[in-house]
């Protein structure tokens, strides 16, 4: 499944959940947005939240943006729960 993500780099702690302007899932990561570290942290955080491996989380669009399109092969019901 593909879904929108809003990333908050440099957060105090890593957290997945909540909505950003409609249907985008909020992912807060402690990693800074430097040298792809935030992207890797987003992949790891989403993998943990969906119960898949980090390599199974693909950033389809938005590598250099806070707004991303992500693809994960996981249960869509879990996304609904995380969006709250």
PyMOL commands that set and color helices and strands:
alter all, ss='L'
color gray80, all
select helices_A, chain A and resi 37-50+54-56+76-83
alter helices_A, ss='H'
color red, helices_A
select strands_A, chain A and resi 2-8+15-20+24-28+57-61+67-72
alter strands_A, ss='S'
color yellow, strands_A
deselect
rebuild
show_as cartoon
